[in-house]
Amino acid sequence: MAQRMSKRSNGAKQGALPVKEIVTALYSRVSTTKQADEGYSLDAQKKELGAYCDLNGWHVDEDHIYEERGVSGKSTDRPEFQKMMAAAKAGLIGRIVATKLDRIARNLKDLLQTVEELKHYGCALVVKKEAFDTSTPQGVFVLQMLGAVGELERSMIAERVQSGRVENATQGGYNGSRCPLGYKYVGGAFQINEPAAAVVRDIFDGFIRGESMAAMANCLNTNETPTASGGKWYASTVRYILTNGLYAGMAQWHADGNEEDSKITAEGAYPAIISKEVYEQAIRRLKALKPGKQMESEIERRLQHA
């Protein structure tokens, strides 16, 4: 069994205050009966950890031996694990020792989050098999490497998701956002919703004729015309419609963030509500607008020189 108190150093000075000893907690877990039968029972883990702590001269508190029987490590939502983390937060323990990393967490995200919490509480995590100790420079290095691997893993997942969306948009597929005003999604395909499509056409026609986006939004609200989400109209809502190429039958997706030059366009992916020429006219007029009030003649001058 792990020793209760570390021996005082022979070289300690007379009258010196004793160094406060770090209280060590043990954590062990088995998720199935099979694990216990294969010699990795809770008792076997406790014995192994006790011997390891004895070897290192660490004091184990019997009140802080946490054992989970028949509990999966898929998440950190485990009763004994949460009790242990609460003890670390309260400053009752300064070191946690486990036999293997997968006893603590089954995935890198949970492991890194746990280590970060323990670091905040001033509690080290030591894992015997992987020689993992966050209180040592080597352990910090390993943690940094794990963090880098985790970041790479998250980036690769994000890239795969983005690539799938880009491919979907290129093929004219639906990327899961709210169905745009003027359309309905039936049987895996977009169809024109004619009453709402008429609103879209009026917005494009009115804007090209010189109406402001704010004025059109006010008019639509006065007439109680519903938006795609059922909310109120704003100038930004009108702008969103004017810049959406799918109304001209083009699927569009930003391949890299929100940069305009990274937009992928696939024509013929949607049934067109307006012509491509009308869409391009609206885009040209939008680019000619400047912040604040301006004369229509000034806007026309910019359009002619665009």
Sequence and secondary structure as in RCSB ss.txt:
>XXXX:A:sequence
MAQRMSKRSNGAKQGALPVKEIVTALYSRVSTTKQADEGYSLDAQKKELGAYCDLNGWHVDEDHIYEERGVSGKS
TDRPEFQKMMAAAKAGLIGRIVATKLDRIARNLKDLLQTVEELKHYGCALVVKKEAFDTSTPQGVFVLQMLGAVG
ELERSMIAERVQSGRVENATQGGYNGSRCPLGYKYVGGAFQINEPAAAVVRDIFDGFIRGESMAAMANCLNTNET
PTASGGKWYASTVRYILTNGLYAGMAQWHADGNEEDSKITAEGAYPAIISKEVYEQAIRRLKALKPGKQMESEIE
RRLQHA
>XXXX:A:secstr
   SS    TT  TT       EEEEEEEE SHHHIIIII HHHHHHHHHHHHHHHT EEEEEEEEEEES  SSS
S  HHHHHHHHHHHTTS SEEEES HHHH SSHHHHHHHHHHHHHHT EEEETTTTEETTSHHHHHHHHHHHHHH
HHHHHHHHHHHHHHHHHHHHTT   SS   TTEEEETTEEEE HHHHHHHHHHHHHHHHT  HHHHHHHHHHTT 
  SSS    HHHHHHHHT GGGGTEEEEESSTT GGGEEEEETSS  SS HHHHHHHHHHHHH  SS   HHHHH
HHHHT 
